[in-house]
Amino acid sequence: MSRDGKPAFAGADWGTSRFRLWLMDRAGQVLAERRSDDGLDASRTIGFSQVLESHLAALGAPANLPVVVCGMAGSRQGWVEASYVDIPADPATILAASARIIDTKRDIRIVPGLAQQGAQPNVMRGEETQLFGLVHGRPGFSGLVAMPGTHSKWVYLEGGKVSRFSTYLTGELYALLCGQSILRHSIGAAAQSVDADHPGFAAGLMQALAPGFSLLGTLFELRAAMLLNGQSEAEAAARLSGMVIGSEAADARAKAPADIRTVQLVASGRMERLYRKALGAAGFDCETVDAEDAVRKGLHAAATGLWFSSRKETA
């Protein structure tokens, strides 16, 4: 378990529908990986231990290899509940609350999520590990982080600690509107292929970022534009995407202190392109952090804190 290309630990990102596993060396270099649909829903039926061990066996992982897990495996419906840690919290405080799986041959830890108490209650689970990756090697980092997704997170870090955050149901709302509302007849299959360079996306952004915009008061226009003006499905999907993402960016802009105009954007692929354009239109500068790279670095940072720090090695 040294820095010679041998696995030092395994890191798992266990989502609701997807499962990703990496074998890594002490330096955090990926040696092997597995990806599957064995997310929370499937694993509850098959068995979490059986799912994990089958993937580890497929990678030839040693029987005593430790595993650090983030994501929905630590939820109330998961393998073992890793209770939320109240903010403000730094990585060391969060890792100290990791849940350990008992009655297993290997050391398996699940990273807990974060909770925001008070008048604006909020929770996150999984994103905290991406934040580990973002701040790893940047002690005392302060700034604003945007994390797009089904439930997008906007996180404020102060001195390396998560101080507050907001959640936007942007991705879920878009999916519901495209798949289950009256708008589904105007959007169809185009919902899954919106491009950041589509003129309709820019038009939707400009609508949402304009003063006095009302999302609820504007949505039906997409249906009417198809019926009266022959608006295409691609145009409707692009405009809707611009409107919901733009609404998120507008609200985040209104909440951000005047001295914060640079955002760490944790995203990749098409989502990164959409949000980079939206945040630029909202007046933010973006520094992009690849989402998958962030979770791998976060799992490495967690493993280092749990097992490989100099304090633990000399204890």
C-alpha positions in Angstrom: 0.0 0.0 0.0 2.7 2.4 -1.0 3.1 4.9 -3.8 4.3 2.2 -6.2 1.1 1.6 -8.2 -0.5 -0.7 -5.7 -4.0 0.1 -4.5 -4.1 1.8 -1.1 -7.9 2.2 -1.0 -11.1 2.1 -3.0 -13.4 5.1 -3.4 -17.1 4.7 -4.2 -19.6 7.3 -5.4 -22.9 5.6 -4.7 -25.8 7.6 -6.1 -29.5 6.9 -6.4 -29.3 5.3 -9.8 -25.5 5.0 -10.6 -22.5 3.4 -8.9 -18.9 4.3 -9.5 -15.9 2.7 -7.9 -12.2 3.5 -8.2 -9.1 1.7 -7.0 -6.5 4.4 -6.1 -2.9 4.4 -4.9 -1.7 6.5 -1.9 -1.2 9.5 -4.2 -4.7 9.4 -5.5 -3.9 8.0 -8.9 -6.7 5.9 -10.4 -5.5 2.3 -11.0 -8.9 0.7 -12.1 -12.5 1.6 -12.1 -16.0 0.2 -12.4 -19.3 1.8 -13.4 -22.8 0.4 -13.2 -26.5 1.0 -12.6 -26.1 -0.5 -9.1 -27.2 2.7 -7.4 -29.2 3.0 -4.2 -32.5 1.6 -5.6 -30.8 -1.6 -7.1 -28.5 -2.1 -4.1 -31.4 -2.1 -1.6 -32.7 -5.2 -3.4 -29.4 -7.0 -4.1 -27.7 -6.0 -0.9 -25.1 -3.3 -0.4 -22.3 -5.5 0.7 -22.9 -8.0 -2.1 -22.8 -5.1 -4.7 -19.6 -3.6 -3.4 -17.8 -6.9 -2.9 -18.7 -8.1 -6.4 -17.3 -4.9 -8.0 -14.1 -5.1 -5.8 -13.6 -8.7 -6.8 -14.0 -7.8 -10.4 -11.1 -5.3 -10.0 -9.0 -7.8 -8.1 -9.0 -5.7 -4.9 -7.2 -7.2 -1.9 -9.5 -8.5 0.8 -8.2 -6.0 3.4 -8.4 -2.9 1.1 -10.2 -0.1 2.9 -13.1 1.6 1.2 -14.5 5.1 1.5 -18.0 5.8 0.2 -19.9 9.0 -0.5 -23.4 9.6 -1.7 -26.8 7.9 -1.1 -25.4 4.7 0.5 -25.2 6.9 3.7 -28.8 8.1 3.5 -31.7 6.9 5.7 -32.7 4.5 2.9 -29.1 3.4 2.3 -26.6 0.9 3.7 -26.0 2.6 7.0 -27.2 6.1 7.8 -24.3 8.6 8.1 -26.0 11.4 10.0 -25.7 14.9 8.8 -23.1 17.2 10.2 -24.2 20.7 11.1 -22.5 23.6 9.4 -20.2 25.5 9.7 -17.9 22.5 9.2 -14.5 21.8 7.8 -13.3 18.5 6.2 -11.8 17.2 9.4 -15.0 17.7 11.4 -17.0 16.0 8.6 -14.7 13.0 8.4 -14.8 12.6 12.2 -18.5 11.8 11.8 -18.1 9.1 9.1 -20.1 6.0 9.6 -18.3 2.7 9.8 -19.8 -0.5 8.5 -19.5 -3.2 11.1 -19.3 -6.9 10.7 -17.2 -6.7 7.6 -13.6 -7.9 7.0 -12.5 -4.6 5.5 -12.6 -1.1 6.9 -15.5 0.7 5.1 -16.4 4.3 6.0 -19.3 6.4 4.7 -18.9 10.1 4.5 -21.8 12.0 6.1 -23.7 14.8 4.5 -24.2 18.4 5.7 -27.1 20.1 7.4 -28.0 23.8 7.6 -30.2 24.4 10.6 -32.3 27.4 11.3 -34.8 29.5 9.3 -33.5 28.2 6.0 -33.0 24.5 6.6 -31.1 22.6 3.9 -29.2 19.4 3.5 -26.6 17.9 1.0 -25.2 14.4 0.6 -22.5 13.6 -1.9 -21.6 17.2 -2.8 -19.5 17.5 0.4 -17.0 15.1 -1.0 -16.7 17.1 -4.2 -16.0 20.1 -2.0 -13.2 18.1 -0.3 -11.7 17.7 -3.7 -12.0 21.4 -4.5 -10.4 22.6 -1.3 -7.8 19.8 -1.0 -4.4 21.5 -1.1 -6.0 24.9 -0.7 -6.2 25.4 3.1 -8.4 28.3 4.2 -10.1 28.6 0.8 -13.0 31.1 0.7 -15.4 31.5 -2.2 -18.7 30.6 -3.9 -19.2 27.2 -5.5 -21.9 26.3 -8.0 -22.7 22.6 -8.3 -25.3 21.9 -11.0 -27.5 18.8 -11.0 -30.9 17.5 -10.3 -30.8 19.5 -7.1 -28.2 22.2 -7.8 -26.2 23.5 -4.8 -24.6 26.9 -4.3 -22.2 26.8 -1.4 -20.3 29.5 0.4 -16.9 28.5 1.8 -15.2 30.7 4.4 -11.7 29.8 5.7 -12.1 26.2 4.4 -15.4 25.7 6.1 -18.9 25.3 4.6 -20.7 28.3 6.0 -24.0 28.2 4.2 -25.6 26.9 1.0 -28.8 26.9 -1.1 -30.5 24.2 -3.1 -32.3 24.7 -6.4 -34.6 22.0 -7.9 -33.6 23.2 -11.4 -32.8 19.8 -12.9 -35.8 18.1 -11.4 -38.2 20.9 -12.4 -36.9 20.8 -16.0 -37.4 17.1 -16.2 -40.9 17.3 -14.7 -42.0 20.1 -17.0 -40.6 18.3 -20.1 -41.9 14.8 -19.2 -45.2 15.3 -17.3 -46.6 18.8 -17.9 -48.6 20.1 -20.8 -45.2 21.3 -22.2 -44.3 17.8 -23.0 -46.3 18.0 -26.2 -44.2 21.0 -27.3 -40.8 19.7 -26.4 -40.7 15.9 -26.9 -37.3 14.2 -27.3 -35.5 17.5 -27.7 -35.4 17.8 -23.9 -32.3 15.8 -23.7 -30.2 17.6 -26.3 -30.2 21.3 -25.5 -27.0 23.0 -26.5 -25.5 26.0 -24.9 -25.1 27.7 -28.3 -28.7 27.4 -29.3 -30.3 30.9 -29.7 -33.3 29.7 -27.8 -31.2 29.0 -24.7 -29.7 32.5 -24.8 -33.2 34.0 -25.2 -34.5 32.0 -22.2 -31.6 33.2 -20.2 -32.2 36.8 -21.1 -35.8 36.5 -20.1 -35.0 34.9 -16.7 -32.3 37.5 -15.9 -34.5 40.5 -16.7 -36.0 42.4 -13.7 -39.4 41.3 -12.8 -39.3 37.9 -14.6 -41.9 35.4 -13.5 -41.2 31.8 -14.3 -44.8 30.6 -13.5 -46.2 33.5 -15.6 -44.1 32.7 -18.6 -44.0 28.9 -19.0 -47.3 28.6 -20.9 -45.9 30.9 -23.6 -43.8 27.9 -24.8 -47.0 26.0 -25.5 -48.7 28.9 -27.2 -45.6 29.6 -29.3 -45.8 26.1 -30.7 -49.6 26.3 -31.4 -49.6 29.8 -32.9 -46.1 30.3 -34.3 -44.9 26.8 -35.1 -42.1 27.0 -32.6 -40.0 23.8 -32.9 -39.4 21.3 -30.1 -35.7 22.2 -30.1 -36.5 25.9 -29.7 -39.0 25.2 -26.9 -36.6 22.9 -25.0 -33.7 25.4 -25.3 -35.9 28.3 -24.1 -37.2 26.3 -21.2 -33.7 25.2 -20.2 -32.5 28.9 -20.4 -35.5 30.0 -18.3 -35.0 27.5 -15.4 -31.2 27.8 -15.3 -31.4 31.5 -15.7 -33.9 31.7 -12.8 -31.4 29.8 -10.6 -28.6 32.1 -11.7 -30.7 35.3 -11.1 -31.6 34.2 -7.6 -28.0 33.2 -6.7 -26.8 36.6 -8.1 -29.2 38.4 -5.9 -28.0 36.5 -2.8 -24.3 36.8 -3.5 -22.3 39.6 -1.7 -21.3 42.4 -4.0 -17.6 41.5 -3.6 -18.1 37.9 -4.9 -18.2 37.7 -8.7 -16.1 34.6 -9.3 -17.7 31.2 -9.0 -16.1 27.8 -8.8 -18.3 25.8 -11.2 -18.2 22.0 -10.4 -19.6 20.5 -13.5 -18.6 18.6 -16.7 -19.8 18.0 -20.2 -23.0 19.6 -21.5 -24.0 20.8 -18.0 -20.8 22.7 -17.7 -21.3 24.5 -21.0 -24.9 25.4 -20.1 -24.0 26.8 -16.7 -20.9 28.5 -17.8 -23.0 30.5 -20.3 -25.7 31.2 -17.8 -23.3 32.4 -15.1 -21.5 34.6 -17.6 -24.8 36.1 -18.6 -25.5 36.7 -14.9 -22.2 38.6 -14.5 -20.2 35.9 -12.8 -16.7 34.8 -13.8 -16.3 31.0 -13.8 -13.4 28.8 -12.8 -14.4 25.3 -13.9 -13.7 22.2 -11.8 -14.5 18.9 -13.5 -17.2 17.2 -11.4 -15.9 13.6 -11.6 -12.3 14.8 -11.0 -13.6 16.6 -7.9 -15.3 13.5 -6.4 -12.2 11.4 -7.0 -10.0 14.0 -5.4 -12.5 14.3 -2.6 -12.5 10.5 -2.0 -8.7 10.6 -1.9 -8.7 13.5 0.5 -11.2 11.6 2.7 -9.0 8.5 2.6 -5.9 10.5 3.5 -7.8 12.1 6.5 -9.1 8.7 7.6 -6.1 6.4 7.2 -3.0 8.0 5.7 -2.3 11.3 7.5 1.1 11.5 9.2 -0.7 11.7 12.6 -2.4 8.3 12.0 0.6 6.6 10.5 2.7 7.5 13.6 0.0 6.9 16.2 
